[in-house]
Amino acid sequence: MNYYNEIKKELINNEVYKRAKDYSKNRSDLNTYYNVGKLLIEAQGGENRAKYGDNLIKEYSKKLTLEIGKGYSSRNLRSMRKFYILFKDEIWQTLSAKLTWSHIQELLWIEKYNKIIYYLKISDNLNLSVRELRTKIKNQEYERLDDSTKEKLINNEENKIEDFIKNPILIKNSYNYSEVT
């Protein structure tokens, strides 16, 4: 018996199980939060009235915290509501395979929809951690791209490396050295 191979096989099986379990848990979390957001909107009388329903969210938050436990603050419930509003027209299920609730929370409070889509796509394409995503947002990566590059990224068009590199600013030295005495 080759003990090394047996040990390796056991460890690989465990890693596969953990990743499958993590994927399943993440998918379940996102499905749940999406559905809770939808139910909150309905309980508040629809999306147009939902923004006035913070009292209902506060009430639900207190009850849920008492009956289920921590993790159901007013802020979290508002995040779930916003998650549903942002992605109700999108095929958001594909996100659950690639991004976590922590990724989504980093993006929920960004105002521009195209900016959210940009950060979602780069998070997915580059397999960014939450910390890396937060850094890109903080460094205003989206704002530093030119408009044509933003459009290409949002529309899934092919980009060239030049799209991501700004042309250097050339400063012409107009100082006339002959005038110096």
MODELLER restraints for C-alpha pairs under 7 A, 6 or more apart:
rsr = mdl.restraints
at = mdl.atoms
rsr.add(forms.Gaussian(group=physical.xy_distance, feature=features.Distance(at['CA:23:A'], at['CA:97:A']), mean=6.49, stdev=0.5))
rsr.add(forms.Gaussian(group=physical.xy_distance, feature=features.Distance(at['CA:26:A'], at['CA:96:A']), mean=6.42, stdev=0.5))
rsr.add(forms.Gaussian(group=physical.xy_distance, feature=features.Distance(at['CA:26:A'], at['CA:100:A']), mean=6.18, stdev=0.5))
rsr.add(forms.Gaussian(group=physical.xy_distance, feature=features.Distance(at['CA:27:A'], at['CA:96:A']), mean=4.93, stdev=0.5))
rsr.add(forms.Gaussian(group=physical.xy_distance, feature=features.Distance(at['CA:27:A'], at['CA:97:A']), mean=6.56, stdev=0.5))
rsr.add(forms.Gaussian(group=physical.xy_distance, feature=features.Distance(at['CA:30:A'], at['CA:96:A']), mean=6.20, stdev=0.5))
rsr.add(forms.Gaussian(group=physical.xy_distance, feature=features.Distance(at['CA:30:A'], at['CA:101:A']), mean=6.46, stdev=0.5))
rsr.add(forms.Gaussian(group=physical.xy_distance, feature=features.Distance(at['CA:33:A'], at['CA:80:A']), mean=5.31, stdev=0.5))
rsr.add(forms.Gaussian(group=physical.xy_distance, feature=features.Distance(at['CA:34:A'], at['CA:80:A']), mean=6.23, stdev=0.5))
rsr.add(forms.Gaussian(group=physical.xy_distance, feature=features.Distance(at['CA:34:A'], at['CA:83:A']), mean=6.32, stdev=0.5))
rsr.add(forms.Gaussian(group=physical.xy_distance, feature=features.Distance(at['CA:34:A'], at['CA:84:A']), mean=5.15, stdev=0.5))
rsr.add(forms.Gaussian(group=physical.xy_distance, feature=features.Distance(at['CA:36:A'], at['CA:80:A']), mean=6.45, stdev=0.5))
rsr.add(forms.Gaussian(group=physical.xy_distance, feature=features.Distance(at['CA:37:A'], at['CA:80:A']), mean=4.59, stdev=0.5))
rsr.add(forms.Gaussian(group=physical.xy_distance, feature=features.Distance(at['CA:37:A'], at['CA:81:A']), mean=3.72, stdev=0.5))
rsr.add(forms.Gaussian(group=physical.xy_distance, feature=features.Distance(at['CA:37:A'], at['CA:82:A']), mean=6.93, stdev=0.5))
rsr.add(forms.Gaussian(group=physical.xy_distance, feature=features.Distance(at['CA:37:A'], at['CA:83:A']), mean=6.69, stdev=0.5))
rsr.add(forms.Gaussian(group=physical.xy_distance, feature=features.Distance(at['CA:37:A'], at['CA:84:A']), mean=5.10, stdev=0.5))
rsr.add(forms.Gaussian(group=physical.xy_distance, feature=features.Distance(at['CA:38:A'], at['CA:81:A']), mean=6.60, stdev=0.5))
rsr.add(forms.Gaussian(group=physical.xy_distance, feature=features.Distance(at['CA:38:A'], at['CA:84:A']), mean=5.82, stdev=0.5))
rsr.add(forms.Gaussian(group=physical.xy_distance, feature=features.Distance(at['CA:40:A'], at['CA:81:A']), mean=6.34, stdev=0.5))
rsr.add(forms.Gaussian(group=physical.xy_distance, feature=features.Distance(at['CA:41:A'], at['CA:47:A']), mean=5.59, stdev=0.5))
rsr.add(forms.Gaussian(group=physical.xy_distance, feature=features.Distance(at['CA:41:A'], at['CA:50:A']), mean=5.61, stdev=0.5))
rsr.add(forms.Gaussian(group=physical.xy_distance, feature=features.Distance(at['CA:41:A'], at['CA:81:A']), mean=6.70, stdev=0.5))
rsr.add(forms.Gaussian(group=physical.xy_distance, feature=features.Distance(at['CA:44:A'], at['CA:50:A']), mean=5.16, stdev=0.5))
rsr.add(forms.Gaussian(group=physical.xy_distance, feature=features.Distance(at['CA:44:A'], at['CA:53:A']), mean=5.61, stdev=0.5))
rsr.add(forms.Gaussian(group=physical.xy_distance, feature=features.Distance(at['CA:57:A'], at['CA:74:A']), mean=5.90, stdev=0.5))
rsr.add(forms.Gaussian(group=physical.xy_distance, feature=features.Distance(at['CA:57:A'], at['CA:77:A']), mean=6.71, stdev=0.5))
rsr.add(forms.Gaussian(group=physical.xy_distance, feature=features.Distance(at['CA:58:A'], at['CA:74:A']), mean=5.46, stdev=0.5))
rsr.add(forms.Gaussian(group=physical.xy_distance, feature=features.Distance(at['CA:61:A'], at['CA:72:A']), mean=5.55, stdev=0.5))
rsr.add(forms.Gaussian(group=physical.xy_distance, feature=features.Distance(at['CA:61:A'], at['CA:73:A']), mean=5.33, stdev=0.5))
rsr.add(forms.Gaussian(group=physical.xy_distance, feature=features.Distance(at['CA:61:A'], at['CA:74:A']), mean=5.45, stdev=0.5))
rsr.add(forms.Gaussian(group=physical.xy_distance, feature=features.Distance(at['CA:64:A'], at['CA:72:A']), mean=6.32, stdev=0.5))
rsr.add(forms.Gaussian(group=physical.xy_distance, feature=features.Distance(at['CA:65:A'], at['CA:72:A']), mean=5.83, stdev=0.5))
rsr.add(forms.Gaussian(group=physical.xy_distance, feature=features.Distance(at['CA:79:A'], at['CA:108:A']), mean=6.95, stdev=0.5))
rsr.add(forms.Gaussian(group=physical.xy_distance, feature=features.Distance(at['CA:82:A'], at['CA:108:A']), mean=6.77, stdev=0.5))
rsr.add(forms.Gaussian(group=physical.xy_distance, feature=features.Distance(at['CA:83:A'], at['CA:108:A']), mean=6.72, stdev=0.5))
rsr.add(forms.Gaussian(group=physical.xy_distance, feature=features.Distance(at['CA:98:A'], at['CA:124:A']), mean=6.09, stdev=0.5))
rsr.add(forms.Gaussian(group=physical.xy_distance, feature=features.Distance(at['CA:99:A'], at['CA:124:A']), mean=6.99, stdev=0.5))
rsr.add(forms.Gaussian(group=physical.xy_distance, feature=features.Distance(at['CA:102:A'], at['CA:130:A']), mean=6.62, stdev=0.5))
rsr.add(forms.Gaussian(group=physical.xy_distance, feature=features.Distance(at['CA:103:A'], at['CA:130:A']), mean=5.49, stdev=0.5))
rsr.add(forms.Gaussian(group=physical.xy_distance, feature=features.Distance(at['CA:106:A'], at['CA:134:A']), mean=6.83, stdev=0.5))
rsr.add(forms.Gaussian(group=physical.xy_distance, feature=features.Distance(at['CA:107:A'], at['CA:116:A']), mean=5.97, stdev=0.5))
rsr.add(forms.Gaussian(group=physical.xy_distance, feature=features.Distance(at['CA:110:A'], at['CA:116:A']), mean=6.53, stdev=0.5))
rsr.add(forms.Gaussian(group=physical.xy_distance, feature=features.Distance(at['CA:114:A'], at['CA:154:A']), mean=6.90, stdev=0.5))
rsr.add(forms.Gaussian(group=physical.xy_distance, feature=features.Distance(at['CA:115:A'], at['CA:142:A']), mean=6.60, stdev=0.5))
rsr.add(forms.Gaussian(group=physical.xy_distance, feature=features.Distance(at['CA:117:A'], at['CA:154:A']), mean=6.63, stdev=0.5))
rsr.add(forms.Gaussian(group=physical.xy_distance, feature=features.Distance(at['CA:118:A'], at['CA:153:A']), mean=6.70, stdev=0.5))
rsr.add(forms.Gaussian(group=physical.xy_distance, feature=features.Distance(at['CA:118:A'], at['CA:154:A']), mean=6.05, stdev=0.5))
rsr.add(forms.Gaussian(group=physical.xy_distance, feature=features.Distance(at['CA:123:A'], at['CA:133:A']), mean=6.61, stdev=0.5))
rsr.add(forms.Gaussian(group=physical.xy_distance, feature=features.Distance(at['CA:145:A'], at['CA:164:A']), mean=6.92, stdev=0.5))
rsr.add(forms.Gaussian(group=physical.xy_distance, feature=features.Distance(at['CA:149:A'], at['CA:163:A']), mean=5.76, stdev=0.5))
rsr.add(forms.Gaussian(group=physical.xy_distance, feature=features.Distance(at['CA:152:A'], at['CA:158:A']), mean=6.71, stdev=0.5))
rsr.add(forms.Gaussian(group=physical.xy_distance, feature=features.Distance(at['CA:152:A'], at['CA:159:A']), mean=6.66, stdev=0.5))
